[in-house]
Structure formats: structure tokens, C-alpha cells
Amino acid sequence: MNLSKNLKRLIIALNVLIIFFMALIITVGAGYTVLVGDDFTNGVRIGAFHVSFFEYLGASFDYVKSMYMDWQGPYFAMFIQAFLSPVNNFGLVQLRVVMMANALFFMGSLLFMVWSALDYVLGEQDKKLHVRLTIFSVILFSILDSEIFTEIFFWYCGATAYCMPLSVLQISVGLFLLLNKELLNKKKKNVLTAASALTLFLAAGGTLAITGAGCYIILLLTVGFYLVSKKISVRNIIVMAAGIIGALINVAAPGNYARHSESAGEGFLLFKAVKWTIKNVCAETERLTKETLFGVMIVVMILMGVYLSDRVKRAFASYGIVSVLALMSGFVVAFPVAFGYGGPYFPNRCYFILDVVLVVSILNFAVFIGCCLDRWSGLHESKSSLAVLVVVVFAMLVLSKETMEDSAFLTVAKSVNNGSYHDYYGKCVSIYDYLENCPEEDVVLEMPEYIDNFECFYFDEDENGWVNIGIAQYYHKNSVKRASQ
């Protein structure tokens, strides 16, 4: 089935507008991020304030060493968290720049990874922008519609310790896909190998959920390229080795098990972690398909698979094997979280990583299913069958439990548009200014009311709460507490 040029141009234009709108809303929203929780306590632990660049660089490495020895092993994430810390350097201006850059980096790296993968389906010379942009729009919307992103886009520690390493991983995967192109010369392949290995090593220094995802994805791609070429690529092994070395350094951290709950029971922790992993992944997959528009997006990608089926020929079996195995990536992501926390607790920031992996792997599998349907029944040539699938998509949109108005992303858009983020930001800035300049040594403050879909500033009525202590230390007060309600 061939689409007219005008229809293709219309699809391209619509997708550009949709992507631009999504990027604009998340980036502008991220600009209203406020300082909260660990931002203060970590800043105090770093200890260096407004010093020279090299002195601060040394303090950042000291922070990584300290965290590695008594808390956890993500060396790269902890370095970013310290090095970019706004409370130690340029305050709210730096926070805004870092958070907006984080949002753009995530979306840009995701686009790079998806684009590189589609080169193997569409060919390097055949851009097919209407296909590429549609697939990226579906993936990005599915991630942003998942409702799990407040600690990623609206919290400094979540952005630097989780989202940025994840974005670096996406860059590494994109580079890995590029280096396996047959037409590239050895020099370019060597450069891409070094770049992919370095970025994978850095990404392996993120939270263990990212570490596991990175090593597993590169392993799957290495297997996939071997199945196609029947040759073992030394370059691919080098990249994979870099990820494994980074993972071992991360896992070997003495502080990695500091947060195991006392009730977990070390002897049975492994078995309990497996149980929690399966439960969390299955529950989150069910939530995505039932409570968001993800189910609709799956059908859209099946349609895309039907449209692209004639492109996947020689490597169809290999693509199918990798696509099926990729469905296990959610469990690879969830297990280190369950084991590391030593309990069923699964924080928002880790759910985001899980959602990204689930969205990409399941939507990729949907494309494969679409290819299979076309091969078995010739849907590509049957306009009536395709029309039925299109009708199914619209019916699912109408009958879905979640309407477009309920979308978490559109809720963020409303908050950006109606000024609620802006107003909340102003209230928090007033508190920071007061703490900076007030004469009291024991400060009692009213806390702004929480707003939805945002990581809000908080502290306790108990002056001995860990957040309160961090805020008091940062602002050089004896105590800080919330006024009784």
C-alpha cells in the first residue's frame, strides 16, 4: 500500500507538531523544578560551596567515594549529582538549566536510538520521515502518558542519578547500532566502538536498574547481529565488555546493600526479590495497558508492522528472536531494584526506567506481530483489513478507560498553561529567600499545598526529620520545621 506524497507530508507535519508540543511542555514544566529533599542533604554532604572549578571537581570525586563506600555503587550517577549540584554552586538558575537540559537530553537520546534502529528496517538512504516520526511520537507519548515521571523531570536528584544515565545508555545503544552498519569503513567503526563502549561504561555507573538494562540490551543486539551475519564481532564484544566491567564496579560497592530491610531475611532475599520482581513487572504492565492509552498505541504499532513487513526480510527470524527476548528486559530492570531495596518498595524514579523499557520492548514486539500478521494473511495488500484495524484503533480511543483529557501528560500541559507550576515555584522561592535572610535560628514555616504531577517541596513538623536537618544545615539554622496544621 503506497501513500500519496501529500498524505505523507501531512503525517510528517502532524508528527513534528506533536513532538514539538510534547518536548515544549515537558521542558518548560521542568524549568519550574524546586529544591527538595535530598537536594539539600546531598549538597551538605558534598560540602564545597562556591569554590574554584578544580576544587569543586575534587569535592565531587570525594562525594562519589563516600557514597560508594557506605551507600550505593552508581559511580557515574553520583558524580553527575555532585558535579551539577545547584545548591553548591549557582542556585535556582542552575537548577532550571540542568532540569530543562535533562528533559531535552532524554527526548533527544531516545530519538537518536529509535532513528538508528529504524535504519535497519528502512535503510540508510530511505529516510521515510512519516514512518520514523510516527513511531517516535507513539513511543514518546506512551512514556509521557505513563504518569510516572515526577521524580525524573521535576526533581534534581532523580534527573541526575536516574534520567541522565538512562539517556547516556540510549546514546550508547544508538552508537552500537550505527557501528554495526556494513557500509561503514574501519576508522568510523573504531570511533563508534570507542564511543559506544565509553557511554555504556558510564551508563553502567547509573542505578543498577539501568546497569542491568544496558548490559542486557547490548547482549541481545550482539546476539541478533551474530544470527544475521554468523560472525562474532570483536567490536561488539568490546562494547559489551565495557558494560560488564562497569556493572561489576557498581555491584562491588560496599554500600550497595545498606538499604536492605531488616525483615527481608538475607537467606531468602534472592527468592523474595524474584517474587517482587515478577509481581511489580506484571502489575505495571497491566496498569499501562488498562489505565493509560498504551493499549491503543500497541494496536497502532501493529498497524505500523503491517505497513513495514515487506522491509524485514532476510533478518526476520533474527529480529523475531531478539524481539521476544527483549520482553524479558522489564524483569532485568526490576530485579536489581527489588534486591537492592530488600523489599517490595519500588520508587517512582525506578518505575520510570521500567516504563521506558516496557514501552520500547512491547511496542517493538507489536511491530513484529504486525509483520507476522501480514506475512500470514497478506494484510498489507488488503485495504479492507487495514481499514478494520484503523477502526479498532479509533474504537479503543473512544472506549478507553483513560480519555485524552485524563492523560498525565496533558495534565502537565494544563498546569504549565494555567500557571499552577509558576505560582507554586514562586511560593517555594519565597521560602528559600526567607530561610536565606531571616534572623531566626529556629524557623517555623508554612508549607505550600501540594500540586498534582509535580515533585513538591516538603519538610516535617518534627525538626529532627532528615529533610529538616538537611535544610537547617544548608541554611545554617539551629532547626527548621513545618507549622502545625
Rosetta blueprint (number, residue, H / E / L):
1 M L
2 N L
3 L L
4 S L
5 K H
6 N H
7 L H
8 K H
9 R H
10 L H
11 I H
12 I H
13 A H
14 L H
15 N H
16 V H
17 L H
18 I H
19 I H
20 F H
21 F H
22 M H
23 A H
24 L H
25 I H
26 I H
27 T H
28 V H
29 G H
30 A H
31 G L
32 Y L
33 T L
34 V L
35 L L
36 V L
37 G L
38 D H
39 D H
40 F H
41 T H
42 N H
43 G H
44 V H
45 R H
46 I H
47 G L
48 A L
49 F L
50 H L
51 V L
52 S L
53 F H
54 F H
55 E H
56 Y H
57 L H
58 G H
59 A H
60 S H
61 F H
62 D H
63 Y H
64 V H
65 K H
66 S H
67 M H
68 Y H
69 M H
70 D H
71 W L
72 Q L
73 G L
74 P L
75 Y H
76 F H
77 A H
78 M H
79 F H
80 I H
81 Q H
82 A H
83 F H
84 L L
85 S L
86 P L
87 V L
88 N L
89 N L
90 F L
91 G H
92 L H
93 V H
94 Q H
95 L H
96 R H
97 V H
98 V H
99 M H
100 M H
101 A H
102 N H
103 A H
104 L H
105 F H
106 F H
107 M H
108 G H
109 S H
110 L H
111 L H
112 F H
113 M H
114 V H
115 W H
116 S H
117 A H
118 L H
119 D H
120 Y H
121 V H
122 L H
123 G L
124 E L
125 Q L
126 D L
127 K L
128 K L
129 L H
130 H H
131 V H
132 R H
133 L H
134 T H
135 I H
136 F H
137 S H
138 V H
139 I H
140 L H
141 F H
142 S H
143 I H
144 L H
145 D L
146 S L
147 E L
148 I L
149 F L
150 T H
151 E H
152 I H
153 F H
154 F L
155 W L
156 Y H
157 C H
158 G H
159 A H
160 T H
161 A H
162 Y H
163 C H
164 M H
165 P H
166 L H
167 S H
168 V H
169 L H
170 Q H
171 I H
172 S H
173 V H
174 G H
175 L H
176 F H
177 L H
178 L H
179 L H
180 N L
181 K L
182 E L
183 L L
184 L L
185 N L
186 K H
187 K H
188 K H
189 K H
190 N H
191 V H
192 L H
193 T H
194 A H
195 A H
196 S H
197 A H
198 L H
199 T H
200 L H
201 F H
202 L H
203 A H
204 A L
205 G L
206 G L
207 T L
208 L H
209 A H
210 I H
211 T H
212 G H
213 A H
214 G H
215 C H
216 Y H
217 I H
218 I H
219 L H
220 L H
221 L H
222 T H
223 V H
224 G H
225 F H
226 Y H
227 L H
228 V H
229 S H
230 K L
231 K L
232 I L
233 S L
234 V H
235 R H
236 N H
237 I H
238 I H
239 V H
240 M H
241 A H
242 A H
243 G H
244 I H
245 I H
246 G H
247 A H
248 L H
249 I H
250 N H
251 V H
252 A L
253 A L
254 P H
255 G H
256 N H
257 Y H
258 A L
259 R L
260 H L
261 S L
262 E L
263 S L
264 A L
265 G L
266 E H
267 G H
268 F H
269 L H
270 L H
271 F H
272 K H
273 A H
274 V H
275 K H
276 W H
277 T H
278 I H
279 K H
280 N H
281 V H
282 C H
283 A H
284 E H
285 T H
286 E H
287 R H
288 L H
289 T H
290 K H
291 E H
292 T L
293 L L
294 F H
295 G H
296 V H
297 M H
298 I H
299 V H
300 V H
301 M H
302 I H
303 L H
304 M H
305 G H
306 V H
307 Y H
308 L H
309 S L
310 D L
311 R L
312 V L
313 K L
314 R L
315 A L
316 F H
317 A H
318 S H
319 Y H
320 G H
321 I H
322 V H
323 S H
324 V H
325 L H
326 A H
327 L L
328 M L
329 S H
330 G H
331 F H
332 V H
333 V H
334 A H
335 F H
336 P H
337 V H
338 A H
339 F H
340 G H
341 Y H
342 G L
343 G L
344 P L
345 Y L
346 F L
347 P L
348 N H
349 R H
350 C H
351 Y H
352 F H
353 I H
354 L H
355 D H
356 V H
357 V H
358 L H
359 V H
360 V H
361 S H
362 I H
363 L H
364 N H
365 F H
366 A H
367 V H
368 F H
369 I H
370 G H
371 C H
372 C H
373 L H
374 D H
375 R H
376 W H
377 S H
378 G L
379 L H
380 H H
381 E H
382 S L
383 K H
384 S H
385 S H
386 L H
387 A H
388 V H
389 L H
390 V H
391 V H
392 V H
393 V H
394 F H
395 A H
396 M H
397 L H
398 V H
399 L H
400 S L
401 K L
402 E L
403 T L
404 M H
405 E H
406 D H
407 S L
408 A H
409 F H
410 L H
411 T H
412 V H
413 A H
414 K H
415 S H
416 V H
417 N H
418 N H
419 G L
420 S H
421 Y H
422 H H
423 D H
424 Y H
425 Y H
426 G H
427 K H
428 C H
429 V H
430 S H
431 I H
432 Y H
433 D H
434 Y H
435 L H
436 E H
437 N H
438 C L
439 P L
440 E L
441 E L
442 D E
443 V E
444 V E
445 L E
446 E L
447 M L
448 P L
449 E L
450 Y L
451 I L
452 D L
453 N L
454 F L
455 E L
456 C L
457 F L
458 Y L
459 F L
460 D L
461 E L
462 D L
463 E L
464 N L
465 G L
466 W H
467 V H
468 N H
469 I H
470 G H
471 I H
472 A H
473 Q H
474 Y H
475 Y L
476 H L
477 K L
478 N L
479 S E
480 V E
481 K E
482 R E
483 A L
484 S L
485 Q L
